[in-house]
């Protein structure tokens, strides 16, 4: 008789050992519901790869967020956003991305019920789920649409909350960092018990706080070229740079060289761009400029659980609440001057006093001056992002007769995201302060030492926006055994559900204002997403489990979904598990998949930001209008917003997994799984540059504002120059992923001594992306964001109440895609990265539980980009690496 059934835990403590009765005495144990199926079973080995991170592994990890926990897994997060930074009202969010298929294609469940998607983020914000409330996390990689419906294309992450506490529990976690910033505190209290023989409850509450991390604290502003160690973005107090714009004898503009102001110390006068040594700036150290990497965060949370049993029926309920506040400080630096590159503004002739202030006395042909400097008196721009999540789930289950059971549930989740922008720039007001009629001085002049600093505050205002997503569901499921097969009972389940989703995005009215001449938003730093929508989804589904023989087991599922906004879809899956030997089990599964469009993809009315494009025609027009433009680098910014499209259809695809579990001796297990995913008609937006190029190719300067190119609505100014673009989502692309996951786990016990070793290797064999309709599939493996391998190793040694764990995680090097590179970035790369963690744990019935440890022992920063033109060190992507560096943690838990 075999002693272990194995659930592999990627890169943490190893395998979870289950009692031998799971294999030899199935009829005597309680069957369990496993993520990926509603049918309860006596074994956790299924046709699909399932991994579990349990409570012990969460505690010993030393992390205080779900995002950081998942990031440390080799296969659970080949990509994703874990830095805590994001745009729009979802700033401060973290997401999970299974198999690199996109976080919007990973279904996140809380106690088996789907979490609402933050429409502005396009995925579930796992940063709203306090890690202290979690009992375990179950991860199924590979398509599961036949069971769970939309979003389960890449897999399912089921987060199970704590439901058992006897008495009172207090837990305190403190984390400090070597480089400063990022310090965290997590305090949790819980109380639970029984009322009579059939009712138990748990109530939990807690607080978590995190300090921000700044770029200079992590030495990410270091540069390898001494002349690039300084930047004009950080001049000393009172210093600035300027360059004159003059007219030649033929009336053409001539751009002068950048020159430091007289107030600039000699040691700060630097030619910071090696290619242009004649341009000298007033510059300061790059490392001294405060750039926030991770925002400050404060979070309060609470949950309540009850369970009541009467005869053969069980009623349970869960209530959860979390409130997190992320405060992001975006230091803003302005380059401005008189007549700042706008045909709508007059050309300025400097007064003699202004020329004298810039040593331009007698230079009568100087028309205006560009000035590069922080804006004196400018208030700091910050964003305060508040995220609230409420969740409830009520479940009733019990026996109908000896063979059939019924479970029904109702759940309701609501997610609110509010964003307050402090000191957002009103461009119209700012220009009115900086621009003045010819020959006069602007109301706010940089070169006027007597300027009124309070005047500039009138160009900044506070804005607020919000987003609300809700999800209500009711479902019922009947399951039972129908006859006997060679390997056991044939199990069948049928069910139905009804889900209602809503979303609403409300921008500040100020943030919807557009300048009539430039057709651009009045406010910069815009987050003006707007729109609302709702949908109902009715579903019926069925599953079966058929043990044909003692060695061969089949399982399957079929699901029909009807969407109120785009119709119906049917998906199915079929899996098999074959025990070839007592120690060797093969498994495989194939299924169809689909993803419904997000409500925002259909109903969003607009909202976006500025994109930099190359626009040669605009440059030609600026030169004709005696504006300054470099034909060799005709860059400009265009406002781009995203509008919904009711013509979207669901993404469709197929997913296959296959692998084996080999347990040659007691305690040793080897697993291998292969993933094959093909997706069609993926949701995409056309590239902004391609829209610009196609528009001019087809229309030149003769196009009319409001016309479209391939469904993208284009706005033009009076000269026919593109001023804004609206890009709806379309069914454009394809995505193909081929990957393999190999893992090994060995567990042994010698009296009071325990030993656990685990290893996981995830290899991305192929990741091909079709960027737009009609284009070739393009391989992405090895390029930024898609490393070709990741592997984790973990060794744990325990004695009596003590244990020690050493863990290492490695990420392959990547490089920039040559097709995406320019002359400045070609050859950029990120080397292989390895991070080591060390943790000690002690569990004593009288003393309590203590965990201490060091994460990232060698204080490394992953993802540092090398080889770019500036030779600067910066983190290329936040989807794989952490900014934290070396950190120390201690956690103490006491029960009463």
Secondary structure by P-SEA (a helix, b strand, c coil): ccccccccccccccbbbbccccccccccbbbbbccccccccccccccbbbbbbcaaaaaacccccaaaaaaaccccccbbbcccccccccccbbbbbccccccccbbbbcccbbbbbccccccccccccccccccbbbbbccccccccccccccbbbbbbcccccccbbbbbbbbbbccccbbbbbbbbbbbbbccccccbbbbbbbbbbbbbcccccccccccccccccccccccccccccccccccccbbbbbbcbbbccccccccccccccccccccccccccccbbbbcccbbbbbbcbbbbbbbcccbbbbbbbbbbbbbbbbbbbcccccccccccccccbbbbcaaaaaaacccccccccbbbbbcccccccbbbbbbbbbbbbbbbbbbbbccccbbbbbbbbbbbbbbbbbbccccaaaaaaaaacccccccccccccccccccccccccbbbbbbbbbbbbbbcbbbbbbbcccccccbbbbbbbcbbbbbbbbbbcccccccccccccccccccccccccccccccccccccccccccccbbbbbbbbbbbbcccccccccccbbbbcccccbbbbbcccccccccccccccccbbbbbbbbbbaaaaaaaaaaccccccccbbbbbbbbbbbbccbbbbbbbbbbbbccccccccbbbbbbbbbbbbccccccccaaaaaaaaaaacccccccccccccbbbbbcccccccbbbbcccccbbbbbbbbbbbbbbbbbcccbbbbbbbbbbbccbbbbcccccccccccccccccccbbbbbbbbbbcccbbbbbbbbbbbbbbccccccccccccccccbbbbbbbbbbbbbccccbbbbbcccccccccccccccccccccccccccccccccccbbbbbbcc
